[in-house]
Amino acid sequence: MDIVEELLKKAKKELEKIKIQTLGIHGSMTSSGQRMTIQEKSEEEVKNSKSGLSKNTSELKSAIKGKFSDKLTETFEDQKQMLDNI
């Protein structure tokens, strides 16, 4: 009887190890998937921001003239370059 009980304990212990490993693998895969989703959303937001900056730059150039317009254009261009580096 002792041998059977000992074998059952070992089997249960091995099953627990397998469960823990499976949970770890599942958690790792879930984390990786979430990371990819966040990265895709971030890239989309950067793209939208750059598009908005380009549109605003062209509209402001036509509406505002002079040094102020030049400074705004320069600022928007700096912002677009910063978004490119993200």
Number of C-alpha atoms within 10 A of each C-alpha: 6 7 8 9 10 11 12 12 12 12 12 12 12 12 12 12 12 12 12 12 12 12 12 12 12 12 12 12 12 12 12 12 12 12 12 12 12 12 12 12 12 13 14 12 13 16 15 12 15 20 13 12 18 16 11 14 20 11 11 15 15 9 9 12 10 8 9 11 16 15 11 16 19 13 14 17 16 12 15 19 12 11 15 11 7 8
